[in-house]
């Protein structure tokens, strides 16, 4: 038997901040969800803007609810954030794989390591492996 869930649109009264509400319970807006997912994945607004081919103020406006997102943009954002479009829209629970990413500082360091020469990367991996072996 299918479970029926009531979905309604809620508005903050100013035409901004539309959000999905399930069974009368207010949830985060699409913009708030976008900001949260972006931050969890340690992606700066400028980086997201560059990957989408837009300006950083556009990303800021989307996150604040000032601009609406269209279908193709939602699909592209979902791909960048590693979630489904339904998850980005709040229609589906975010899966464990799409959950919280490592701490921002850790992620930034991994990105910096990826830019190092291969020899330096291998040296770092040997050091990390030694620490992990010692910790086990």
DSSP file (Angstrom, degrees, kcal/mol; ACC not computed):
  #  RESIDUE AA STRUCTURE BP1 BP2  ACC     N-H-->O    O-->H-N    N-H-->O    O-->H-N    TCO  KAPPA ALPHA  PHI   PSI    X-CA   Y-CA   Z-CA
    1    1 A X              0   0    0      0, 0.0     2,-0.3     0, 0.0     0, 0.0   0.000 360.0 360.0 360.0 134.9    0.0    0.0    0.0
    2    2 A X        -     0   0    0      1,-0.0     2,-0.5     0, 0.0     0, 0.0  -0.596 360.0-131.2 -80.3 135.4    1.3    3.4   -0.9
    3    3 A X        -     0   0    0     -2,-0.3     2,-0.5     2,-0.0    -1,-0.0  -0.746  20.2-139.7 -86.3 131.0    1.7    6.0    1.9
    4    4 A X        -     0   0    0     -2,-0.5     2,-0.5     2,-0.0    -1,-0.0  -0.797  17.9-171.3 -96.4 128.2    0.2    9.3    1.0
    5    5 A X        -     0   0    0     -2,-0.5     2,-0.4     2,-0.0    -2,-0.0  -0.975  20.9-130.3-119.9 128.8    2.1   12.4    2.0
    6    6 A X        -     0   0    0     -2,-0.5    17,-2.1     2,-0.0     2,-0.5  -0.646  23.5-167.7 -79.7 127.8    0.5   15.9    1.7
    7    7 A X  E     +A   22   0A   0     -2,-0.4     2,-0.3    15,-0.2    15,-0.2  -0.965  11.2 170.1-115.8 131.6    2.8   18.4   -0.1
    8    8 A X  E     -A   21   0A   0     13,-2.0    13,-2.3    -2,-0.5     2,-0.5  -0.944  32.0-119.8-134.7 158.5    2.0   22.1   -0.1
    9    9 A X  E     -A   20   0A   0     -2,-0.3     2,-0.4    11,-0.2    11,-0.2  -0.848  27.4-163.8 -97.1 134.5    3.8   25.2   -1.1
   10   10 A X  E     -A   19   0A   0      9,-2.4     9,-1.8    -2,-0.5     2,-0.3  -0.936   1.2-162.6-118.5 143.7    4.4   27.8    1.6
   11   11 A X        -     0   0    0     -2,-0.4     6,-0.1     7,-0.2     7,-0.1  -0.939  24.4-133.4-125.5 146.7    5.4   31.4    1.1
   12   12 A X        -     0   0    0      4,-1.3     5,-0.1    -2,-0.3     6,-0.1   0.437  54.9-104.0 -78.8   2.3    6.9   33.9    3.5
   13   13 A X  S    S+     0   0    0      3,-0.2    -1,-0.1     4,-0.0     4,-0.1   0.260 110.4  76.1  98.0 -12.8    4.4   36.6    2.4
   14   14 A X  S    S-     0   0    0      2,-0.4     3,-0.1     3,-0.0    -3,-0.0   0.301 109.7-104.7-112.3   6.5    6.7   38.6    0.3
   15   15 A X  S    S+     0   0    0      1,-0.4     2,-0.3     2,-0.1     3,-0.2   0.455  94.0  97.0  83.3  -0.5    6.9   36.3   -2.7
   16   16 A X        +     0   0    0      1,-0.2    -4,-1.3    48,-0.0    -2,-0.4  -0.760  63.1  41.0-112.9 163.2   10.3   35.1   -1.8
   17   17 A X        -     0   0    0     48,-0.4    -1,-0.2    -2,-0.3     2,-0.1   0.868  65.9-177.4  73.2  37.7   11.3   32.0    0.1
   18   18 A X        +     0   0    0     -3,-0.2    12,-0.9    47,-0.2     2,-0.3  -0.449  11.0 173.1 -64.9 141.1    9.0   29.5   -1.4
   19   19 A X  E     -AB  10  29A   0     -9,-1.8    -9,-2.4    10,-0.2     2,-0.4  -0.975  33.9-108.6-147.8 161.4    9.4   26.1    0.3
   20   20 A X  E     -A    9   0A   0      8,-0.5     7,-0.9    -2,-0.3     2,-0.4  -0.733  29.9-165.2 -89.8 139.2    7.9   22.7    0.4
   21   21 A X  E     -AB   8  26A   0    -13,-2.3   -13,-2.0    -2,-0.4     2,-0.5  -0.994   7.0-151.8-125.6 132.0    6.0   21.7    3.5
   22   22 A X  E >  S-AB   7  25A   0      3,-1.3     3,-2.5    -2,-0.4   -15,-0.2  -0.901  78.9 -16.3-103.9 126.1    5.0   18.1    4.3
   23   23 A X  T 3  S-     0   0    0    -17,-2.1    -1,-0.2    -2,-0.5   -16,-0.1   0.852 128.3 -54.0  49.4  41.6    1.9   17.6    6.3
   24   24 A X  T 3  S+     0   0    0     -3,-0.2     2,-0.6     1,-0.2    -1,-0.3   0.357 106.6 128.2  81.8  -7.1    2.0   21.2    7.4
   25   25 A X  E <   -B   22   0A   0     -3,-2.5    -3,-1.3     1,-0.0    -1,-0.2  -0.756  58.9-129.5 -88.9 120.3    5.6   21.1    8.7
   26   26 A X  E     -B   21   0A   0     -2,-0.6     2,-0.2    -5,-0.2    -5,-0.2  -0.462  28.8-171.6 -69.9 133.2    7.7   23.9    7.3
   27   27 A X  E     -     0   0A   0     -7,-0.9    -1,-0.0    -2,-0.2    63,-0.0  -0.688  34.8 -70.7-117.4 174.3   11.0   22.7    5.8
   28   28 A X  E     -     0   0A   0     -2,-0.2    -8,-0.5     1,-0.1    -1,-0.1  -0.274  54.4-108.8 -64.7 152.3   14.0   24.6    4.5
   29   29 A X  E  >  -B   19   0A   0    -10,-0.2     4,-2.5     1,-0.1   -10,-0.2  -0.259  28.2-106.9 -73.5 166.9   13.6   26.5    1.2
   30   30 A X  H  > S+     0   0    0    -12,-0.9     4,-2.7     1,-0.2     5,-0.2   0.906 123.2  51.8 -60.8 -40.9   15.3   25.4   -2.0
   31   31 A X  H  > S+     0   0    0    -13,-0.3     4,-2.4     2,-0.2    -1,-0.2   0.910 109.8  47.8 -62.8 -42.8   17.7   28.2   -1.6
   32   32 A X  H  > S+     0   0    0      2,-0.2     4,-2.5     1,-0.2    -1,-0.2   0.896 112.6  49.5 -64.1 -40.1   18.6   27.2    2.0
   33   33 A X  H  X S+     0   0    0     -4,-2.5     4,-2.9     2,-0.2     5,-0.3   0.908 110.0  51.2 -65.2 -41.8   19.0   23.6    0.9
   34   34 A X  H  X S+     0   0    0     -4,-2.7     4,-2.5     1,-0.2    -2,-0.2   0.933 111.9  46.8 -59.6 -46.9   21.3   24.7   -2.0
   35   35 A X  H  X S+     0   0    0     -4,-2.4     4,-2.5     2,-0.2    -2,-0.2   0.917 113.5  48.5 -62.1 -44.3   23.4   26.8    0.4
   36   36 A X  H  X S+     0   0    0     -4,-2.5     4,-2.6     2,-0.2    -2,-0.2   0.936 113.7  45.4 -62.8 -47.3   23.6   23.9    3.0
   37   37 A X  H  X S+     0   0    0     -4,-2.9     4,-1.4     1,-0.2    -1,-0.2   0.899 112.9  51.2 -63.9 -40.3   24.6   21.3    0.4
   38   38 A X  H  <>S+     0   0    0     -4,-2.5     5,-2.5    -5,-0.3     3,-0.2   0.928 113.1  44.9 -62.3 -45.3   27.1   23.6   -1.2
   39   39 A X  H ><5S+     0   0    0     -4,-2.5     3,-1.7     1,-0.2    -2,-0.2   0.885 108.4  56.6 -67.4 -39.6   28.8   24.4    2.2
   40   40 A X  H 3<5S+     0   0    0     -4,-2.6    61,-0.4     1,-0.3    -1,-0.2   0.811 109.9  46.9 -60.4 -29.5   28.7   20.7    3.2
   41   41 A X  T 3<5S-     0   0    0     -4,-1.4    -1,-0.3    -3,-0.2    -2,-0.2   0.272 114.2-119.5 -97.3  10.8   30.7   19.9    0.1
   42   42 A X  T < 5 +     0   0    0     -3,-1.7     2,-0.6     1,-0.2    -3,-0.2   0.870  61.8 148.9  54.4  42.7   33.1   22.8    0.7
   43   43 A X      < -     0   0    0     -5,-2.5    -1,-0.2    -6,-0.1    -2,-0.1  -0.937  40.4-138.9-108.1 122.0   32.2   24.5   -2.6
   44   44 A X     >  -     0   0    0     -2,-0.6     4,-2.4     1,-0.1     5,-0.2  -0.377  22.8-113.9 -73.4 156.6   32.5   28.3   -2.5
   45   45 A X  H  > S+     0   0    0      1,-0.2     4,-2.7     2,-0.2     5,-0.2   0.905 119.2  52.1 -56.4 -41.8   29.7   30.4   -4.2
   46   46 A X  H  > S+     0   0    0      2,-0.2     4,-2.6     1,-0.2    -1,-0.2   0.898 108.4  50.3 -63.6 -40.6   32.3   31.6   -6.7
   47   47 A X  H  > S+     0   0    0      2,-0.2     4,-2.2     1,-0.2    -1,-0.2   0.922 112.2  46.9 -63.8 -43.9   33.4   28.0   -7.5
   48   48 A X  H  X S+     0   0    0     -4,-2.4     4,-1.7     2,-0.2    -2,-0.2   0.919 112.1  51.2 -63.0 -42.6   29.7   27.0   -8.1
   49   49 A X  H  X>S+     0   0    0     -4,-2.7     5,-2.5    -5,-0.2     4,-1.3   0.922 109.8  49.6 -60.0 -45.1   29.2   30.0  -10.2
   50   50 A X  H  <5S+     0   0    0     -4,-2.6     3,-0.3     1,-0.2    -1,-0.2   0.907 111.0  49.2 -61.3 -42.3   32.2   29.2  -12.3
   51   51 A X  H  <5S+     0   0    0     -4,-2.2    -1,-0.2     1,-0.2    -2,-0.2   0.790 115.7  43.8 -69.4 -26.9   31.1   25.6  -12.8
   52   52 A X  H  <5S-     0   0    0     -4,-1.7    -1,-0.2    -5,-0.2    -2,-0.2   0.582 111.4-119.6 -92.0 -11.5   27.6   26.8  -13.8
   53   53 A X  T  <5S+     0   0    0     -4,-1.3     2,-0.2    -3,-0.3    -3,-0.2   0.828  76.9 106.8  75.9  32.7   28.9   29.6  -16.1
   54   54 A X  S   <S-     0   0    0     -5,-2.5    -1,-0.3    -6,-0.2     2,-0.2  -0.684  73.4 -88.6-127.5-177.6   27.2   32.3  -14.1
   55   55 A X    >>  -     0   0    0     -2,-0.2     4,-1.2    -3,-0.1     3,-0.8  -0.607  33.6-113.8 -94.4 159.1   28.3   35.1  -11.7
   56   56 A X  H 3> S+     0   0    0      1,-0.2     4,-2.2    -2,-0.2     5,-0.2   0.865 114.2  61.1 -59.6 -39.1   28.7   34.7   -8.0
   57   57 A X  H 3> S+     0   0    0      1,-0.2     4,-2.5     2,-0.2    -1,-0.2   0.839  99.6  57.4 -59.4 -30.0   25.8   37.2   -7.3
   58   58 A X  H <> S+     0   0    0     -3,-0.8     4,-2.5     2,-0.2    -1,-0.2   0.943 106.8  47.6 -61.9 -46.3   23.5   34.8   -9.1
   59   59 A X  H  X S+     0   0    0     -4,-1.2     4,-2.4     1,-0.2    -2,-0.2   0.920 111.7  50.9 -60.7 -44.0   24.4   32.0   -6.7
   60   60 A X  H  X S+     0   0    0     -4,-2.2     4,-1.8     1,-0.2    -1,-0.2   0.915 110.6  48.7 -59.6 -44.4   23.8   34.3   -3.8
   61   61 A X  H  X>S+     0   0    0     -4,-2.5     5,-2.4     2,-0.2     6,-0.9   0.889 110.0  51.4 -65.1 -39.5   20.4   35.4   -5.1
   62   62 A X  H ><5S+     0   0    0     -4,-2.5     3,-0.8     1,-0.2    -1,-0.2   0.929 110.7  49.0 -61.2 -44.0   19.4   31.7   -5.6
   63   63 A X  H 3<5S+     0   0    0     -4,-2.4    -1,-0.2     1,-0.2    -2,-0.2   0.818 112.6  47.2 -67.7 -30.4   20.4   30.9   -2.1
   64   64 A X  H 3<5S-     0   0    0     -4,-1.8    -1,-0.2    -5,-0.2    -2,-0.2   0.537 115.9-114.0 -86.5  -7.3   18.4   33.8   -0.7
   65   65 A X  T <<5S+     0   0    0     -4,-0.8   -48,-0.4    -3,-0.8   -47,-0.2   0.599  82.6 121.4  87.0  11.5   15.4   33.0   -2.8
   66   66 A X  S   <S+     0   0    0     -5,-2.4     2,-0.4    -6,-0.2    -4,-0.2   0.735  71.9  40.5 -80.6 -22.9   15.6   36.1   -4.9
   67   67 A X  S    S-     0   0    0     -6,-0.9     2,-0.2    -9,-0.1    -2,-0.2  -0.956  82.9-124.2-125.4 144.7   15.9   34.3   -8.2
   68   68 A X        -     0   0    0     -2,-0.4     2,-0.4    -3,-0.0    -6,-0.1  -0.598  20.3-129.0 -87.1 149.3   14.0   31.2   -9.4
   69   69 A X        -     0   0    0     -2,-0.2     2,-0.2    -7,-0.1   -39,-0.0  -0.803  19.1-146.1 -96.0 136.2   15.8   28.0  -10.5
   70   70 A X     >  -     0   0    0     -2,-0.4     4,-2.2     1,-0.1     3,-0.3  -0.605  29.1-100.0 -99.0 166.4   14.8   26.5  -13.8
   71   71 A X  H  > S+     0   0    0      1,-0.2     4,-2.2     2,-0.2     5,-0.2   0.868 118.4  47.4 -53.4 -51.0   14.8   22.7  -14.6
   72   72 A X  H  > S+     0   0    0      1,-0.2     4,-2.2     2,-0.2    -1,-0.2   0.880 112.8  50.9 -62.1 -37.7   18.1   22.5  -16.5
   73   73 A X  H  > S+     0   0    0     -3,-0.3     4,-2.9     2,-0.2    -1,-0.2   0.897 108.2  52.0 -66.5 -41.1   19.9   24.5  -13.8
   74   74 A X  H  X S+     0   0    0     -4,-2.2     4,-2.6     2,-0.2    -2,-0.2   0.915 110.5  48.5 -61.3 -43.7   18.5   22.3  -11.1
   75   75 A X  H  X S+     0   0    0     -4,-2.2     4,-2.0     2,-0.2    -2,-0.2   0.919 113.2  47.2 -63.0 -44.0   19.8   19.2  -12.9
   76   76 A X  H  X S+     0   0    0     -4,-2.2     4,-2.0     2,-0.2    -2,-0.2   0.912 113.4  48.0 -65.4 -43.1   23.2   20.7  -13.4
   77   77 A X  H  X S+     0   0    0     -4,-2.9     4,-2.6     1,-0.2     5,-0.2   0.913 109.1  53.7 -62.5 -42.9   23.4   21.9   -9.7
   78   78 A X  H  X>S+     0   0    0     -4,-2.6     5,-2.3    -5,-0.2     4,-1.0   0.907 108.5  50.2 -59.3 -41.9   22.4   18.4   -8.5
   79   79 A X  H  <5S+     0   0    0     -4,-2.0     3,-0.4     1,-0.2    -1,-0.2   0.913 111.6  47.3 -62.6 -43.4   25.2   16.9  -10.6
   80   80 A X  H  <5S+     0   0    0     -4,-2.0    -2,-0.2     1,-0.2    -1,-0.2   0.886 116.0  44.7 -64.8 -39.4   27.8   19.3   -9.1
   81   81 A X  H  <5S-     0   0    0     -4,-2.6    -1,-0.2    -5,-0.2    -2,-0.2   0.558 110.4-121.6 -84.3  -8.6   26.5   18.7   -5.6
   82   82 A X  T  <5S+     0   0    0     -4,-1.0     2,-0.3    -3,-0.4    -3,-0.2   0.832  74.5 108.4  72.9  32.4   26.3   14.9   -6.0
   83   83 A X  S   <S-     0   0    0     -5,-2.3    -1,-0.3    -6,-0.2    -2,-0.1  -0.852  72.6 -98.7-129.8 168.4   22.6   14.6   -5.2
   84   84 A X     >  -     0   0    0     -2,-0.3     4,-2.3     1,-0.1     5,-0.2  -0.461  33.2-113.5 -81.3 161.9   19.5   13.9   -7.3
   85   85 A X  H  > S+     0   0    0      1,-0.2     4,-2.3     2,-0.2     6,-0.2   0.885 120.2  55.4 -60.7 -38.2   17.3   16.8   -8.5
   86   86 A X  H  >>S+     0   0    0      1,-0.2     5,-2.7     2,-0.2     6,-1.1   0.890 107.4  49.2 -61.6 -39.3   14.6   15.4   -6.2
   87   87 A X  H >45S+     0   0    0      4,-0.2     3,-0.7     3,-0.2    -2,-0.2   0.921 110.8  49.3 -66.2 -42.7   17.0   15.7   -3.2
   88   88 A X  H 3<5S+     0   0    0     -4,-2.3    -2,-0.2     1,-0.2    -1,-0.2   0.877 112.3  48.7 -62.7 -37.7   17.9   19.2   -4.2
   89   89 A X  H 3<5S-     0   0    0     -4,-2.3    -1,-0.2    -5,-0.2    -2,-0.2   0.596 115.7-116.7 -78.1 -11.2   14.2   20.1   -4.4
   90   90 A X  T <<5S+     0   0    0     -4,-0.7    -3,-0.2    -3,-0.7    -2,-0.1   0.655  84.4 116.6  84.7  15.8   13.5   18.5   -1.0
   91   91 A X  S   <S+     0   0    0     -5,-2.7     2,-0.3    -6,-0.2    -4,-0.2   0.639  76.3  36.6 -88.2 -15.5   11.2   15.8   -2.5
   92   92 A X  S    S-     0   0    0     -6,-1.1    -2,-0.2    -8,-0.1    -1,-0.1  -0.985  91.1-104.2-139.2 143.9   13.4   13.0   -1.4
   93   93 A X        -     0   0    0     -2,-0.3     2,-0.3     1,-0.1    -6,-0.1  -0.442  43.8-106.4 -68.2 140.0   15.6   12.4    1.6
   94   94 A X        -     0   0    0     -7,-0.1    -1,-0.1    -2,-0.1     5,-0.1  -0.520  39.4-123.8 -70.3 130.1   19.3   12.9    0.9
   95   95 A X    >   -     0   0    0     -2,-0.3     3,-0.6     1,-0.1     4,-0.2  -0.192  20.8-106.2 -72.5 164.4   21.1    9.5    0.9
   96   96 A X  G >  S+     0   0    0      1,-0.3     3,-1.3     2,-0.2    -1,-0.1   0.875 122.0  55.0 -58.3 -38.3   24.0    8.6    3.1
   97   97 A X  G 3  S+     0   0    0      1,-0.3    -1,-0.3     2,-0.0    -3,-0.0   0.817 112.3  43.1 -66.0 -29.4   26.3    8.9    0.1
   98   98 A X  G <  S+     0   0    0     -3,-0.6    -1,-0.3     3,-0.0    -2,-0.2   0.268  98.3 105.0 -98.2  11.2   25.1   12.4   -0.5
   99   99 A X  S <  S-     0   0    0     -3,-1.3    -3,-0.1     1,-0.2    -4,-0.1   0.285  82.3 -23.1 -74.4-156.0   25.2   13.3    3.2
  100  100 A X        -     0   0    0      1,-0.1    -1,-0.2   -59,-0.0     2,-0.1  -0.270  64.3-142.8 -59.6 131.4   27.7   15.5    5.0
  101  101 A X        -     0   0    0    -61,-0.4     3,-0.1     1,-0.2   -59,-0.1  -0.390  36.9 -74.0 -84.4 167.9   31.0   15.8    3.3
  102  102 A X  S    S-     0   0    0      1,-0.1    -1,-0.2    -2,-0.1     5,-0.1  -0.110  73.6 -66.1 -57.1 164.3   34.3   15.9    5.3
  103  103 A X     >  -     0   0    0      1,-0.1     4,-2.4    -3,-0.1     5,-0.2  -0.160  47.6-116.6 -53.7 146.7   35.2   19.1    7.1
  104  104 A X  H  > S+     0   0    0      1,-0.2     4,-2.6     2,-0.2     5,-0.2   0.877 114.1  52.8 -55.2 -43.5   35.8   22.0    4.8
  105  105 A X  H  > S+     0   0    0      1,-0.2     4,-1.9     2,-0.2    -1,-0.2   0.909 110.2  48.0 -61.2 -43.1   39.4   22.4    5.9
  106  106 A X  H  > S+     0   0    0      2,-0.2     4,-2.2     1,-0.2    -1,-0.2   0.919 111.8  49.7 -63.6 -44.7   40.1   18.7    5.2
  107  107 A X  H  X S+     0   0    0     -4,-2.4     4,-2.1     1,-0.2    -2,-0.2   0.909 109.0  51.5 -62.8 -43.3   38.5   19.0    1.7
  108  108 A X  H  X S+     0   0    0     -4,-2.6     4,-2.0     1,-0.2    -1,-0.2   0.892 109.2  51.2 -61.2 -39.2   40.4   22.1    0.8
  109  109 A X  H  X S+     0   0    0     -4,-1.9     4,-2.6     2,-0.2    -1,-0.2   0.906 108.0  51.9 -65.5 -40.5   43.7   20.3    1.8
  110  110 A X  H  X S+     0   0    0     -4,-2.2     4,-2.0     1,-0.2    -1,-0.2   0.900 109.1  50.6 -62.0 -39.3   42.8   17.4   -0.4
  111  111 A X  H  X S+     0   0    0     -4,-2.1     4,-0.6     1,-0.2    -1,-0.2   0.887 110.9  48.9 -65.0 -38.4   42.2   19.7   -3.3
  112  112 A X  H >< S+     0   0    0     -4,-2.0     3,-0.8     1,-0.2     4,-0.4   0.886 109.0  52.9 -67.8 -38.5   45.6   21.3   -2.7
  113  113 A X  H >< S+     0   0    0     -4,-2.6     3,-1.6     1,-0.2    -2,-0.2   0.885 101.4  60.3 -63.3 -38.5   47.3   17.9   -2.6
  114  114 A X  H 3< S+     0   0    0     -4,-2.0    -1,-0.2     1,-0.3    -2,-0.2   0.734 101.3  55.3 -62.1 -22.0   45.7   17.0   -5.9
  115  115 A X  T << S+     0   0    0     -3,-0.8    -1,-0.3    -4,-0.6    -2,-0.2   0.568  89.1  99.3 -87.7  -9.9   47.6   20.0   -7.5
  116  116 A X  S <  S-     0   0    0     -3,-1.6    -3,-0.0    -4,-0.4     5,-0.0  -0.313  88.9 -87.0 -73.0 159.3   51.0   18.8   -6.2
  117  117 A X     >  -     0   0    0      1,-0.1     4,-2.2     4,-0.0     3,-0.4  -0.323  42.1-109.9 -61.3 151.6   53.4   16.9   -8.5
  118  118 A X  H  > S+     0   0    0      1,-0.2     4,-2.6     2,-0.2     5,-0.2   0.857 117.6  56.3 -53.3 -41.4   52.9   13.2   -8.6
  119  119 A X  H  > S+     0   0    0      1,-0.2     4,-1.9     2,-0.2    -1,-0.2   0.916 109.2  45.8 -60.2 -44.6   56.1   12.5   -6.7
  120  120 A X  H  > S+     0   0    0     -3,-0.4     4,-2.3     2,-0.2    -1,-0.2   0.878 110.9  53.3 -67.0 -37.8   55.0   14.7   -3.8
  121  121 A X  H  X S+     0   0    0     -4,-2.2     4,-2.4     1,-0.2    -2,-0.2   0.928 108.9  49.2 -61.2 -44.8   51.5   13.2   -3.8
  122  122 A X  H  X S+     0   0    0     -4,-2.6     4,-2.1     1,-0.2    -2,-0.2   0.884 109.5  52.2 -63.3 -38.9   53.0    9.7   -3.5
  123  123 A X  H  X S+     0   0    0     -4,-1.9     4,-1.9     2,-0.2    -1,-0.2   0.915 110.7  47.8 -63.3 -43.0   55.3   10.8   -0.6
  124  124 A X  H  X S+     0   0    0     -4,-2.3     4,-2.8     1,-0.2    -2,-0.2   0.902 109.8  52.5 -63.7 -41.2   52.2   12.2    1.3
  125  125 A X  H  X S+     0   0    0     -4,-2.4     4,-2.9     1,-0.2    -1,-0.2   0.890 107.7  51.5 -63.3 -38.9   50.3    9.0    0.7
  126  126 A X  H  X S+     0   0    0     -4,-2.1     4,-2.1     2,-0.2    -1,-0.2   0.912 111.5  48.0 -63.0 -41.1   53.1    6.9    2.1
  127  127 A X  H  X S+     0   0    0     -4,-1.9     4,-2.1     2,-0.2    -2,-0.2   0.928 112.9  47.4 -65.1 -45.3   53.1    9.2    5.2
  128  128 A X  H  X S+     0   0    0     -4,-2.8     4,-2.6     1,-0.2    -2,-0.2   0.924 111.0  51.8 -61.7 -44.5   49.3    8.9    5.6
  129  129 A X  H  X S+     0   0    0     -4,-2.9     4,-2.5     1,-0.2    -1,-0.2   0.891 108.1  52.2 -59.3 -39.9   49.5    5.1    5.1
  130  130 A X  H  X S+     0   0    0     -4,-2.1     4,-2.1     2,-0.2    -1,-0.2   0.918 110.8  47.1 -63.6 -43.1   52.2    4.9    7.9
  131  131 A X  H  X S+     0   0    0     -4,-2.1     4,-2.0     2,-0.2    -2,-0.2   0.915 112.8  49.0 -63.4 -43.0   50.0    6.9   10.3
  132  132 A X  H  X S+     0   0    0     -4,-2.6     4,-1.2     2,-0.2    -2,-0.2   0.890 110.8  49.9 -65.7 -39.7   46.9    4.8    9.5
  133  133 A X  H  < S+     0   0    0     -4,-2.5     3,-0.4     1,-0.2    -1,-0.2   0.914 111.6  48.8 -63.4 -42.5   48.9    1.5   10.0
  134  134 A X  H  < S+     0   0    0     -4,-2.1    -2,-0.2     1,-0.2    -1,-0.2   0.851 109.8  52.8 -65.0 -35.7   50.2    2.8   13.3
  135  135 A X  H  <        0   0    0     -4,-2.0    -1,-0.2     1,-0.2    -2,-0.2   0.736 360.0 360.0 -74.0 -23.1   46.6    3.8   14.4
  136  136 A X     <        0   0    0     -4,-1.2    -1,-0.2    -3,-0.4    -2,-0.2   0.486 360.0 360.0 -80.9 360.0   45.1    0.3   13.6
